[in-house]
Amino acid sequence: MPRYNKIFAGPYTEATPQVQEAILNGAYLPGTAVKLSSGNFAPPSGQTDNSKLFILQDNYLALKAVDAAWLSGDRGIGMEMLDEQFFNVLVPTGNNLAKGAALTVNSSGKFVPPTTGGRVIAYTDEAYNNNTGSDQLVRVRAARSALVTP
């Protein structure tokens, strides 16, 4: 059972984020970071990938929950990250995060603490120790530097 039931977390007074749609090149869970690659959504190549990233939204059009993966070949919905909005993103098991911790993405599109030279994508808005044995959704806010494409 996921900790949250939506990927876009608000604030409720903020207009919903702008989205892009593209065909997925694999099966991905909502909350995964994806980039446009040859017109399709794919996970970034790792922490130093400077591509514009999107957060894969829950498939509300098919009435699916956040723990239901988008299938390969589906037309996915990627939300553009704005720093005044909150998102629930996937963090792999084994990560102990303090509130305000910097996060980047790995080659699976999951959010992890950066190593040296890793690009900071977001900051946690909650403290969470993911010792659950599965990936979990953690609330984040985009880093301003992540919004600027080099």
C-alpha positions in Angstrom: 0.0 0.0 0.0 1.5 3.3 -1.0 2.0 6.1 1.5 0.3 8.7 -0.8 -2.5 8.3 -3.3 -1.5 11.1 -5.8 1.7 12.2 -7.4 0.9 15.9 -7.6 0.7 17.1 -4.0 -0.3 20.7 -4.4 -0.7 23.2 -3.0 -4.3 23.1 -3.8 -4.4 26.8 -4.5 -1.8 26.3 -7.3 -2.9 25.5 -10.8 -2.1 21.9 -11.7 1.3 21.5 -13.4 1.8 21.6 -17.1 2.2 18.2 -18.7 3.7 16.5 -21.7 2.5 13.3 -23.2 4.7 10.7 -24.8 4.9 7.0 -25.5 6.7 5.1 -22.7 9.7 2.9 -23.7 9.2 0.6 -20.7 6.9 -0.1 -17.7 7.2 2.6 -15.0 5.5 3.4 -11.8 4.0 6.9 -11.2 6.5 9.1 -9.3 9.4 8.0 -11.6 11.5 10.7 -13.3 11.5 10.5 -17.1 12.9 12.5 -20.0 12.0 12.9 -23.6 14.3 10.7 -25.7 13.6 10.4 -29.5 10.0 11.5 -28.8 9.4 8.9 -26.1 9.6 8.9 -22.3 12.6 7.1 -20.9 14.4 7.3 -17.5 17.4 9.6 -17.4 20.8 8.0 -17.9 21.9 8.9 -14.3 22.9 11.6 -11.9 24.8 13.7 -14.5 22.1 13.6 -17.2 21.2 17.3 -17.8 18.0 16.6 -19.8 14.7 18.2 -18.8 13.0 15.9 -16.4 9.3 15.2 -15.9 7.5 13.3 -13.1 5.4 10.5 -14.4 1.8 11.1 -13.2 -0.6 8.5 -11.8 -2.8 7.2 -14.6 -6.0 8.9 -13.5 -7.5 8.6 -17.0 -7.7 4.8 -16.5 -8.7 5.2 -12.8 -5.4 3.5 -11.7 -3.7 4.1 -8.4 -0.1 5.2 -7.8 1.0 1.6 -7.3 -0.2 0.6 -10.8 2.6 0.8 -13.4 2.2 2.4 -16.8 2.9 -0.3 -19.4 5.4 -0.1 -22.1 3.8 1.5 -25.2 1.3 3.4 -23.1 1.0 7.2 -23.7 2.3 8.5 -20.3 1.7 11.8 -18.7 4.8 13.6 -17.5 4.4 16.6 -15.2 6.8 19.6 -15.4 8.3 20.4 -12.0 7.8 23.9 -10.6 9.6 24.8 -7.4 6.5 26.2 -5.8 4.7 22.8 -6.1 5.0 19.5 -4.3 5.4 16.1 -5.9 5.5 12.6 -4.4 8.4 10.8 -6.1 9.7 7.2 -5.8 12.6 6.7 -3.5 14.3 3.2 -3.4 14.4 1.2 -0.2 17.4 1.6 2.0 17.4 5.4 1.9 17.2 7.4 5.1 16.2 11.0 4.2 16.2 14.1 6.4 13.8 16.9 5.7 15.5 19.2 3.2 17.9 16.5 1.9 19.0 17.0 -1.7 18.0 14.3 -4.2 19.0 13.4 -7.7 17.8 10.5 -10.0 19.4 7.2 -10.8 19.3 5.5 -14.2 15.9 3.9 -13.2 14.4 7.3 -12.7 14.1 6.9 -8.9 15.2 9.7 -6.5 18.3 9.1 -4.5 20.9 11.2 -2.5 23.5 12.6 -5.0 27.1 11.5 -5.2 29.8 13.9 -5.9 29.0 15.7 -9.2 25.4 14.5 -9.2 22.8 17.0 -10.3 20.4 18.1 -7.6 16.8 17.7 -8.9 14.7 18.1 -5.7 14.7 18.6 -1.9 12.7 16.4 0.5 9.8 18.1 2.3 9.6 15.4 4.9 12.0 13.1 6.9 11.6 9.5 5.9 13.5 6.3 6.5 12.6 3.9 3.7 13.4 0.6 5.4 10.1 -0.9 4.1 11.7 -3.3 1.5 10.1 -1.5 -1.4 10.2 1.8 -3.2 8.1 4.5 -1.5 6.6 7.9 -2.4 8.3 10.8 -0.6 7.1 14.4 -0.8 9.6 16.8 -2.6 9.9 20.2 -4.0 11.9 20.8 -7.2 15.3 22.5 -6.9 15.5 25.8 -8.8 18.7 24.7 -10.5 16.8 21.6 -11.9 14.4 23.8 -13.8 17.1 25.4 -15.9 18.1 23.3 -18.9 21.8 23.9 -19.8 
